[in-house]
């Protein structure tokens, strides 16, 4: 379990300097306090969750794109499900990478489900859009490996998070 948490942390925030994480935590704490004071508990909580979502997405983009070291040329694979064929051929490390790509988007779907309550299609579009954005910037800025499988796993993770939100609340 500890290895999985370390791998999740490295995947999602591994390239971020500690100072950026401390700044995000400070903004979150101050922002939530001010939102709860200004709008009361119910609306303040909803706005606080939206702030948490925004901070999470910014940190995710920073870690997966902007703070990554650049390559000399774009790295990409546009073949869907290529990683599964590679796993069958013996590259088992890709299985954990696929699972982590799924897990890293679960909080996005969970928060979207609690905040917006607009349904699964809205969550699917936001999750896929955020993932495509990451892969696009990785390709254009040559910072990371752009692939269709990541978009699929990220989107599925977002939808799993939304499903969890539906189970935990009355938004269904």
C-alpha positions as protocol buffer text, in pm:
chain_id: "A"
residue {
  index: 1
  type: UNK
  ca { x: 0 y: 0 z: 0 }
}
residue {
  index: 2
  type: UNK
  ca { x: 283 y: 240 z: 87 }
}
residue {
  index: 3
  type: UNK
  ca { x: 445 y: 181 z: -254 }
}
residue {
  index: 4
  type: UNK
  ca { x: 115 y: 259 z: -427 }
}
residue {
  index: 5
  type: UNK
  ca { x: 83 y: 588 z: -237 }
}
residue {
  index: 6
  type: UNK
  ca { x: 442 y: 683 z: -322 }
}
residue {
  index: 7
  type: UNK
  ca { x: 382 y: 599 z: -688 }
}
residue {
  index: 8
  type: UNK
  ca { x: 57 y: 802 z: -689 }
}
residue {
  index: 9
  type: UNK
  ca { x: 236 y: 1096 z: -531 }
}
residue {
  index: 10
  type: UNK
  ca { x: 521 y: 1072 z: -781 }
}
residue {
  index: 11
  type: UNK
  ca { x: 283 y: 1044 z: -1076 }
}
residue {
  index: 12
  type: UNK
  ca { x: 57 y: 1326 z: -976 }
}
residue {
  index: 13
  type: UNK
  ca { x: 291 y: 1568 z: -801 }
}
residue {
  index: 14
  type: UNK
  ca { x: 640 y: 1425 z: -844 }
}
residue {
  index: 15
  type: UNK
  ca { x: 781 y: 1715 z: -1046 }
}
residue {
  index: 16
  type: UNK
  ca { x: 644 y: 1993 z: -827 }
}
residue {
  index: 17
  type: UNK
  ca { x: 874 y: 2187 z: -597 }
}
residue {
  index: 18
  type: UNK
  ca { x: 769 y: 2172 z: -232 }
}
residue {
  index: 19
  type: UNK
  ca { x: 718 y: 2547 z: -229 }
}
residue {
  index: 20
  type: UNK
  ca { x: 442 y: 2514 z: -491 }
}
residue {
  index: 21
  type: UNK
  ca { x: 264 y: 2253 z: -279 }
}
residue {
  index: 22
  type: UNK
  ca { x: 292 y: 2473 z: 31 }
}
residue {
  index: 23
  type: UNK
  ca { x: 154 y: 2770 z: -163 }
}
residue {
  index: 24
  type: UNK
  ca { x: -139 y: 2559 z: -289 }
}
residue {
  index: 25
  type: UNK
  ca { x: -211 y: 2441 z: 65 }
}
residue {
  index: 26
  type: UNK
  ca { x: -200 y: 2799 z: 194 }
}
residue {
  index: 27
  type: UNK
  ca { x: -436 y: 2919 z: -79 }
}
residue {
  index: 28
  type: UNK
  ca { x: -671 y: 2630 z: -7 }
}
residue {
  index: 29
  type: UNK
  ca { x: -678 y: 2691 z: 369 }
}
residue {
  index: 30
  type: UNK
  ca { x: -723 y: 3066 z: 342 }
}
residue {
  index: 31
  type: UNK
  ca { x: -970 y: 3037 z: 56 }
}
residue {
  index: 32
  type: UNK
  ca { x: -1187 y: 2780 z: 232 }
}
residue {
  index: 33
  type: UNK
  ca { x: -1188 y: 2983 z: 551 }
}
residue {
  index: 34
  type: UNK
  ca { x: -1294 y: 3297 z: 368 }
}
residue {
  index: 35
  type: UNK
  ca { x: -1556 y: 3115 z: 161 }
}
residue {
  index: 36
  type: UNK
  ca { x: -1710 y: 2950 z: 466 }
}
residue {
  index: 37
  type: UNK
  ca { x: -1715 y: 3281 z: 654 }
}
residue {
  index: 38
  type: UNK
  ca { x: -1868 y: 3469 z: 360 }
}
residue {
  index: 39
  type: UNK
  ca { x: -2127 y: 3221 z: 234 }
}
residue {
  index: 40
  type: UNK
  ca { x: -2210 y: 3005 z: 534 }
}
residue {
  index: 41
  type: UNK
  ca { x: -2160 y: 2633 z: 564 }
}
residue {
  index: 42
  type: UNK
  ca { x: -2363 y: 2488 z: 276 }
}
residue {
  index: 43
  type: UNK
  ca { x: -2268 y: 2730 z: -5 }
}
residue {
  index: 44
  type: UNK
  ca { x: -1923 y: 2789 z: 144 }
}
residue {
  index: 45
  type: UNK
  ca { x: -1854 y: 2416 z: 139 }
}
residue {
  index: 46
  type: UNK
  ca { x: -1959 y: 2390 z: -224 }
}
residue {
  index: 47
  type: UNK
  ca { x: -1736 y: 2684 z: -320 }
}
residue {
  index: 48
  type: UNK
  ca { x: -1453 y: 2536 z: -114 }
}
residue {
  index: 49
  type: UNK
  ca { x: -1482 y: 2210 z: -307 }
}
residue {
  index: 50
  type: UNK
  ca { x: -1469 y: 2409 z: -631 }
}
residue {
  index: 51
  type: UNK
  ca { x: -1153 y: 2581 z: -507 }
}
residue {
  index: 52
  type: UNK
  ca { x: -1005 y: 2241 z: -417 }
}
residue {
  index: 53
  type: UNK
  ca { x: -1089 y: 2114 z: -767 }
}
residue {
  index: 54
  type: UNK
  ca { x: -926 y: 2416 z: -931 }
}
residue {
  index: 55
  type: UNK
  ca { x: -611 y: 2379 z: -722 }
}
residue {
  index: 56
  type: UNK
  ca { x: -594 y: 2005 z: -791 }
}
residue {
  index: 57
  type: UNK
  ca { x: -626 y: 2059 z: -1167 }
}
residue {
  index: 58
  type: UNK
  ca { x: -360 y: 2333 z: -1165 }
}
residue {
  index: 59
  type: UNK
  ca { x: -121 y: 2113 z: -965 }
}
residue {
  index: 60
  type: UNK
  ca { x: -191 y: 1819 z: -1195 }
}
residue {
  index: 61
  type: UNK
  ca { x: -114 y: 2026 z: -1505 }
}
residue {
  index: 62
  type: UNK
  ca { x: 197 y: 2171 z: -1345 }
}
residue {
  index: 63
  type: UNK
  ca { x: 324 y: 1828 z: -1246 }
}
residue {
  index: 64
  type: UNK
  ca { x: 239 y: 1642 z: -1567 }
}
residue {
  index: 65
  type: UNK
  ca { x: 336 y: 1919 z: -1808 }
}
residue {
  index: 66
  type: UNK
  ca { x: 487 y: 2246 z: -1695 }
}
residue {
  index: 67
  type: UNK
  ca { x: 742 y: 2135 z: -1434 }
}
residue {
  index: 68
  type: UNK
  ca { x: 856 y: 1826 z: -1622 }
}
residue {
  index: 69
  type: UNK
  ca { x: 1195 y: 1823 z: -1788 }
}
residue {
  index: 70
  type: UNK
  ca { x: 1167 y: 1861 z: -2167 }
}
residue {
  index: 71
  type: UNK
  ca { x: 1257 y: 1601 z: -2428 }
}
residue {
  index: 72
  type: UNK
  ca { x: 1443 y: 1685 z: -2749 }
}
residue {
  index: 73
  type: UNK
  ca { x: 1145 y: 1582 z: -2961 }
}
residue {
  index: 74
  type: UNK
  ca { x: 781 y: 1495 z: -2898 }
}
residue {
  index: 75
  type: UNK
  ca { x: 715 y: 1150 z: -2749 }
}
residue {
  index: 76
  type: UNK
  ca { x: 378 y: 1001 z: -2843 }
}
residue {
  index: 77
  type: UNK
  ca { x: 178 y: 691 z: -2925 }
}
residue {
  index: 78
  type: UNK
  ca { x: -159 y: 729 z: -3097 }
}
residue {
  index: 79
  type: UNK
  ca { x: -245 y: 358 z: -3101 }
}
residue {
  index: 80
  type: UNK
  ca { x: -531 y: 285 z: -2856 }
}
residue {
  index: 81
  type: UNK
  ca { x: -470 y: 6 z: -2604 }
}
residue {
  index: 82
  type: UNK
  ca { x: -105 y: -35 z: -2704 }
}
residue {
  index: 83
  type: UNK
  ca { x: -9 y: -56 z: -2337 }
}
residue {
  index: 84
  type: UNK
  ca { x: -223 y: -366 z: -2287 }
}
residue {
  index: 85
  type: UNK
  ca { x: -47 y: -545 z: -2569 }
}
residue {
  index: 86
  type: UNK
  ca { x: 286 y: -443 z: -2415 }
}
residue {
  index: 87
  type: UNK
  ca { x: 173 y: -574 z: -2075 }
}
residue {
  index: 88
  type: UNK
  ca { x: 82 y: -910 z: -2231 }
}
residue {
  index: 89
  type: UNK
  ca { x: 429 y: -915 z: -2390 }
}
residue {
  index: 90
  type: UNK
  ca { x: 593 y: -877 z: -2049 }
}
residue {
  index: 91
  type: UNK
  ca { x: 608 y: -504 z: -1965 }
}
residue {
  index: 92
  type: UNK
  ca { x: 419 y: -539 z: -1636 }
}
residue {
  index: 93
  type: UNK
  ca { x: 533 y: -195 z: -1515 }
}
residue {
  index: 94
  type: UNK
  ca { x: 284 y: -43 z: -1758 }
}
residue {
  index: 95
  type: UNK
  ca { x: -3 y: -199 z: -1562 }
}
residue {
  index: 96
  type: UNK
  ca { x: 76 y: 8 z: -1254 }
}
residue {
  index: 97
  type: UNK
  ca { x: 120 y: 316 z: -1471 }
}
residue {
  index: 98
  type: UNK
  ca { x: -222 y: 256 z: -1629 }
}
residue {
  index: 99
  type: UNK
  ca { x: -381 y: 214 z: -1286 }
}
residue {
  index: 100
  type: UNK
  ca { x: -214 y: 530 z: -1157 }
}
residue {
  index: 101
  type: UNK
  ca { x: -334 y: 725 z: -1461 }
}
residue {
  index: 102
  type: UNK
  ca { x: -683 y: 607 z: -1372 }
}
residue {
  index: 103
  type: UNK
  ca { x: -650 y: 687 z: -1001 }
}
residue {
  index: 104
  type: UNK
  ca { x: -512 y: 1038 z: -1052 }
}
residue {
  index: 105
  type: UNK
  ca { x: -840 y: 1150 z: -1214 }
}
residue {
  index: 106
  type: UNK
  ca { x: -1076 y: 993 z: -957 }
}
residue {
  index: 107
  type: UNK
  ca { x: -1067 y: 1308 z: -737 }
}
residue {
  index: 108
  type: UNK
  ca { x: -1171 y: 1521 z: -1035 }
}
residue {
  index: 109
  type: UNK
  ca { x: -1481 y: 1312 z: -1101 }
}
residue {
  index: 110
  type: UNK
  ca { x: -1562 y: 1293 z: -732 }
}
residue {
  index: 111
  type: UNK
  ca { x: -1540 y: 1670 z: -689 }
}
residue {
  index: 112
  type: UNK
  ca { x: -1731 y: 1740 z: -1011 }
}
residue {
  index: 113
  type: UNK
  ca { x: -2009 y: 1511 z: -888 }
}
residue {
  index: 114
  type: UNK
  ca { x: -2035 y: 1692 z: -556 }
}
residue {
  index: 115
  type: UNK
  ca { x: -2004 y: 2046 z: -691 }
}
residue {
  index: 116
  type: UNK
  ca { x: -2195 y: 2069 z: -1018 }
}
residue {
  index: 117
  type: UNK
  ca { x: -2452 y: 1788 z: -1014 }
}
residue {
  index: 118
  type: UNK
  ca { x: -2494 y: 1814 z: -1392 }
}
residue {
  index: 119
  type: UNK
  ca { x: -2475 y: 1444 z: -1469 }
}
residue {
  index: 120
  type: UNK
  ca { x: -2239 y: 1190 z: -1609 }
}
residue {
  index: 121
  type: UNK
  ca { x: -2211 y: 1340 z: -1959 }
}
residue {
  index: 122
  type: UNK
  ca { x: -2087 y: 1672 z: -1819 }
}
residue {
  index: 123
  type: UNK
  ca { x: -1832 y: 1488 z: -1604 }
}
residue {
  index: 124
  type: UNK
  ca { x: -1724 y: 1274 z: -1900 }
}
residue {
  index: 125
  type: UNK
  ca { x: -1667 y: 1581 z: -2118 }
}
residue {
  index: 126
  type: UNK
  ca { x: -1474 y: 1769 z: -1848 }
}
residue {
  index: 127
  type: UNK
  ca { x: -1260 y: 1465 z: -1761 }
}
residue {
  index: 128
  type: UNK
  ca { x: -1181 y: 1387 z: -2124 }
}
residue {
  index: 129
  type: UNK
  ca { x: -1115 y: 1754 z: -2199 }
}
residue {
  index: 130
  type: UNK
  ca { x: -872 y: 1794 z: -1910 }
}
residue {
  index: 131
  type: UNK
  ca { x: -692 y: 1476 z: -2010 }
}
residue {
  index: 132
  type: UNK
  ca { x: -671 y: 1572 z: -2378 }
}
residue {
  index: 133
  type: UNK
  ca { x: -536 y: 1910 z: -2265 }
}
residue {
  index: 134
  type: UNK
  ca { x: -258 y: 1743 z: -2066 }
}
residue {
  index: 135
  type: UNK
  ca { x: -163 y: 1515 z: -2356 }
}
residue {
  index: 136
  type: UNK
  ca { x: -176 y: 1806 z: -2603 }
}
residue {
  index: 137
  type: UNK
  ca { x: 54 y: 2023 z: -2391 }
}
residue {
  index: 138
  type: UNK
  ca { x: 289 y: 1730 z: -2330 }
}
residue {
  index: 139
  type: UNK
  ca { x: 318 y: 1683 z: -2705 }
}
residue {
  index: 140
  type: UNK
  ca { x: 350 y: 2050 z: -2802 }
}
residue {
  index: 141
  type: UNK
  ca { x: 589 y: 2140 z: -2520 }
}
residue {
  index: 142
  type: UNK
  ca { x: 774 y: 1805 z: -2547 }
}
residue {
  index: 143
  type: UNK
  ca { x: 730 y: 1736 z: -2177 }
}
residue {
  index: 144
  type: UNK
  ca { x: 607 y: 1383 z: -2126 }
}
residue {
  index: 145
  type: UNK
  ca { x: 477 y: 1093 z: -2329 }
}
residue {
  index: 146
  type: UNK
  ca { x: 149 y: 1173 z: -2505 }
}
residue {
  index: 147
  type: UNK
  ca { x: -75 y: 876 z: -2567 }
}
residue {
  index: 148
  type: UNK
  ca { x: -435 y: 782 z: -2630 }
}
residue {
  index: 149
  type: UNK
  ca { x: -428 y: 526 z: -2349 }
}
residue {
  index: 150
  type: UNK
  ca { x: -368 y: 801 z: -2092 }
}
residue {
  index: 151
  type: UNK
  ca { x: -678 y: 985 z: -2211 }
}
residue {
  index: 152
  type: UNK
  ca { x: -882 y: 665 z: -2182 }
}
residue {
  index: 153
  type: UNK
  ca { x: -752 y: 585 z: -1834 }
}
residue {
  index: 154
  type: UNK
  ca { x: -787 y: 943 z: -1708 }
}
residue {
  index: 155
  type: UNK
  ca { x: -1143 y: 966 z: -1839 }
}
residue {
  index: 156
  type: UNK
  ca { x: -1235 y: 631 z: -1688 }
}
residue {
  index: 157
  type: UNK
  ca { x: -1087 y: 745 z: -1355 }
}
residue {
  index: 158
  type: UNK
  ca { x: -1293 y: 1063 z: -1370 }
}
residue {
  index: 159
  type: UNK
  ca { x: -1607 y: 859 z: -1431 }
}
residue {
  index: 160
  type: UNK
  ca { x: -1523 y: 624 z: -1142 }
}
residue {
  index: 161
  type: UNK
  ca { x: -1491 y: 928 z: -919 }
}
residue {
  index: 162
  type: UNK
  ca { x: -1827 y: 1054 z: -1039 }
}
residue {
  index: 163
  type: UNK
  ca { x: -1980 y: 713 z: -970 }
}
residue {
  index: 164
  type: UNK
  ca { x: -1841 y: 729 z: -617 }
}
residue {
  index: 165
  type: UNK
  ca { x: -1995 y: 1075 z: -574 }
}
residue {
  index: 166
  type: UNK
  ca { x: -2332 y: 937 z: -688 }
}
residue {
  index: 167
  type: UNK
  ca { x: -2303 y: 653 z: -435 }
}
residue {
  index: 168
  type: UNK
  ca { x: -2213 y: 896 z: -156 }
}
residue {
  index: 169
  type: UNK
  ca { x: -2481 y: 1154 z: -225 }
}
residue {
  index: 170
  type: UNK
  ca { x: -2824 y: 1204 z: -370 }
}
residue {
  index: 171
  type: UNK
  ca { x: -2713 y: 1350 z: -705 }
}
residue {
  index: 172
  type: UNK
  ca { x: -2810 y: 1045 z: -912 }
}
